[in-house]
Amino acid sequence: MLDAGILLAEREGIFAAPEGGACVAAVRLLLESGFLKRHERILIYNTGSGLKYLEAYSTRFPRYAATQQDKLGGLITPR
């Protein structure tokens, strides 16, 4: 779900919630299986924001601290 959510952000500029990423992953599998055809019009709804899941997405973007000051706060915890 997270990998597909990152793909959605890279390609479409949408910071989707993980469940939105799950829809992207499902469409990919359904296209590969032949259940859906590439010429068909496909609509995916994303009803949540990735902003609510920063902690989950942060696992895909590890932060390495160079100094002790870099360890204080960041994207999820305040500085």
Helices and strands as residue ranges (DSSP letters): H 2-12, H 18-33, G 50-53, H 54-58, G 69-71
